[in-house]
């Protein structure tokens, strides 16, 4: 690199000038990739001193490097320098800046960049809209994301499936199931093909908030659309229902304790709470497993509170001893007869 700087007066050929410029760009890109932005800026100044004016590619490389380092202020400064020199960035550059603005939670800056794209005839593409909606859903307010979504629809801008699914997931996390159903049906009506992953994402988020009735609505929608549920969906639903059943049982046991107390019947021993799901038991005993997630559900707190108060004692029961399996699973003859006998049922057709 220094060789070209020392002999710039000797080699005046256009080819060599272009070759040197590309070397500078490659060096700047290397600096940005490793996060050495100070050296990248020094390289730009050195280029100017040696009569090599940085072009659109050079500025774009440095600007993207700044965005990767989450340096929004410096990135916008580079953008202004580019525009002042008549160099207009492309869609990819603006997308990187908008994403950086969203991560910095500077949504006013993100919208200003979007408006600037339109004014400079740099048409926002599908990636631009996805970045903007995702940024508002993840880092900002859901209401702002909904307003932007409606604005794009009013402008007859074609939205992608990613934009729909991103907003649907955010709405489910909020608990607005009716809005989620409207968006989901709208996505289908617009010709987007739904997959088991789309349903799984929605059902999973509803189960995390223990909106089980609403999760079952989407499960029925899945079956009605001819989509075969996978193991993940079934596992999520069963785990959520078992955790909910534990919480409801805890409340019933608490009510029974109050009744016994009113009847002057005392029992200091904790009530046994049987469950055949290991994950539900671990969540009840150690809430750290669950509270690392984004949302802490009320059912988790109910079970934990009763457990720490010494009112219940969760205990694992194997599926071989689970009486409910006789109603929900296709059991073998021996297991079926064993559970039937535990229920106290008898064959009415047997000879007396």
N, C-alpha and C positions, 0 to 999 in steps of 0.2 A: 504494500500500500504506500509506504513512504517513498519507494522507488519512483512511483508515478508522480508524487508531489515534487520531488527534487528535479525531475526531468520534464516538467510540464511545458517549459519554454521550448524544449527540443522537439517534442512530439506534438505537432499541431494537427495531426491528421484527425479527421472527423471520426474515423473508426476507433482510434485510440481514445478520443474523448468519450465516446459512448461506452467503450469498454471500461474506462476508469469509473464512469458514472455507475455502471452496473456493479462494479466492485464495491463502490461506496454503499450502494443499496444493500448488497449482500452482507457487508460488514454491519450496517445499521440493523438489519434484520437479526443478525446473530446477537448483537448487543441486547436487542429487545427481548429475544427469546430467553436469554439468561437473566433478564431483569436488570441489566446494567444500563439504565436509561441515561445516566449522566454522560457516559461515553458516547451514547447515541447522539445526544445534543451537541457534544463537542465535535463529533464527526460532521454534523450538519454545518456548524460554524467553520470548520476547517475546509469543507467543500466550498463554502462561499468565498473564503479567503483565497482559494486557489482558482477562482473563476468558474467553478462548477455549481450552477444554481440547482438546488434540490428540486426535483420534479414531483409530479403527483404521486408516483410510486413511493418515493422516499418519505414524503410526509405521511402517506397512508400507513406505511410500515411502522413508523415511530408512534403514530396516533393509536394504532391497534395495540402496540406494546404498552402504551400508557393505560389503555383500557383494561388490559390484562392485569396491570398492577393496581387497578381501581383508583387511578389518579384522574378524577373527572375534570378538575379545574385545568390541569395541564393539557388534557385532551381537547377541551373546548378551545383553549388558547391556540393550539396547533390548527384547529379547524378554522378559526378566524384568520390566522396568517395565510392559510391556503386560499380562502375566499378573497382576501385582500389582494392576492397576487394573481387572481383569475383562475385558480386551480380549484375545481369543484369536485368534492369526493363523490364516490358512487354509493349505491345502496348498501353494500357490505360495510363500508366505513360508517355510514349513519346508523346502521343496525348495531354495530359495536358500541357506538356512543350512546344510543338509546338504552341498550342493555346495561351499560356502565352507570347511566343516570338512575335507572330503576334499582339497581343494587345499592346505590348510594341513597336511595329513597328521595331523590330529588325529582319528583314527578313533573314539576313545572318545567324543569330543564328538558325532560324527556318529551313533553308535549311541544315545547318550543322547537326542538330539533325536528320533530315530526312536521310541524307547520313550515319550517325552513325547507325541508325536503320538497314539499308541495310547491312552495314559491320558486324554488330553483329548478323545477321540472324534473326532479329526481323522484320518479314514481315509487312510492312505498310498495314493497312486494309482500308476499304472504309471510315471509320470515319477520318483516317489520311488525306486522299486526300481531303475530304470535308472541314476539318478544314483549310488546307493549302490554298485551292482555295478561301474559304470564307474570310480568313484573308487577303489575297492579294487584294481581291475585295473591302473589307470594309475599311481596314486600310492602304493599300498600293497603288501601281500603277496597273491599269487595264492591262497594257501591260505585267507586270510581271506575272499576273494571267493567261493571255493568253499563255505566253511562257510555264508556268508550265503545263497548260492544254494540249498543243500540245506535250510536252515532255512525259507526261503520255500516250497519245495516241500512240506516236511512240514506246513506250516501251510495247505496247499491254496490258496495264493495264486497266482493266475493270472499267469504271467510272460509278458512280451512277447518278440517276435522279437529286439528290440534287446538284451535281456538275454542271450539265448542267443548271438547273434553276438559280443557283446562278450566274453563268457567264452571262446568258442571261439577267437577271435583271440589272447587272452592265453595260453591253453593251448598254442596252436601256437608262439607266441614262446618259450615255455618248452621246447618240444620234446616234450611229452607227447601224441603223436599218437593213441594209443589212447583217451585221454580225449576228445580232440577228435572222434574218430569217433563215440563214444558220444553226446556232446552233439549232434552234427550229426544223427544218426539220431533221437534223442529229439525234436529240434526238428521234424523232418519228421513223426514219428508224432503229434505234438500238433497237426497240421493247418496248420502254417506253410508257405507256399509258398516254395520256394527259387528263387533267380534266379542268373544267371551272376555277378552281383556278389558273392554270398555265397561261391561257390566260388572266385572270383578272389582274395578277401581271404585265404582260408585257404591257397590254393596259393602266393600271393605270399610269405606269411610263412614257409612251409615252405621255399621256394626260397632265401629270404634266409639261412636256417640250413643250406642245402645238404642238407636232408633230401629228396633227390630221389625216392627210392623211395616215401616217404610222400606226396610231392606227386603222384606218379603214381597212387597209390591214390585220392586225391580226384578226380583227372582222370578216372579210370575210373568213379567214382561219378557224376560229372557226366554222362558219356556214357550211363550206365545209366539215369539219371533223365530222359533225353531233353532235356537242356539243351545248346544249341549253344555251344561255346566261342568266345569273342571273340578279337580280335587281341591284347589285353593278356595273356590267359592264355598264348597260344601264344608270345608274345614273351618273357614271364617264364621259361617252361619252357626255351625254346631258349637263352636267355642263361645260365641256371643250369647247364644241361648242358654248354655250351661252356666256362664257367669251370671246372667240375669236370673236364672233359676236359683242360684246360690243366694243372691241378694234378696230375692222374694222370700226364700225359706228363712233367711235371717230375720226378716221383718215379722214373719209369722211366729217364729220362736220367741221373739221379743214380746209379741202380743200375748202369747201363752204364758210367759213369765209374769206379766202384769196380772193376768187373770188368776194365776196360782197365788200371787202375792196378796191379791184382794181376798182370796179364800183362806188366807193364813197358812198356806202350804209353802214351805221354804225348801229350796234346793240349791246348794252352793256349787254343785258340779256343772261344768259347761255342757251344753247340749251337743251331742255328736251330729255332725253334718257330713253325710256321705256323698262322695262325688267320684265318678270314674274318669274324670279328665285331669291329667297331671298338670297341664298348663294353668287351668283355673285354680288348682290348689296352690301352685307356686305363686301366682299373682296375689292370691289372698294372703299367703304367708310372708311374701317379700314384695311389697308394692313397687320397688325399684324397677322390676322387670317391666311394669306397665307405665310408670310415671316418666320414663325416659321418652315416651312418645309425646307428640305435640299436645294431645288433649287428654286430660285426666277425667275419667268417667265417674259418674255418681255411684254406680254399682260397685266399682272397685273400692270406693271409700266406705260404703255401707258394710261390706264384708270385713274390710280391714278394721273398722271401728269396733265391730262386735267381737272380732277375734282378739284384739288388744284389750278389750274390756273383760275378757274371760267368759263371755256368754256362750261362745260356740267353740267347738274343737273340730276343724275339718279333718276328715279321714278318708283315705283312698279305699275304694271298693273296686275289685276287678270286674270286668265285664261278665265273667262267669257267674257272678253273684248279683248282677244288676237285673232286677225283676222287670224293669221297663223294657229290656231288650226283647221280651216275648211279644211286645206289641209293635216294635219298630224294626226288628231285624229278622232275616230269614235264618233261623237257627236249625241245627241238626236235631234229629229225633231225640237223642239222649238228653241234650241240653234243654230242649223244649219241655220234655216230660219232667225234668228236674225242677225247672222254674214253675211249671204248672202246679206241681205238688206243693211248692212253697206258697203259692197263692191259695192253697186249700181247695182247689177245684177237683171235682170228681167226674168220671164218665157216667152220665145218667143212663147210658145204654148198657152199662156193665151188668151182668147177672147178679142178683142179690143172694 
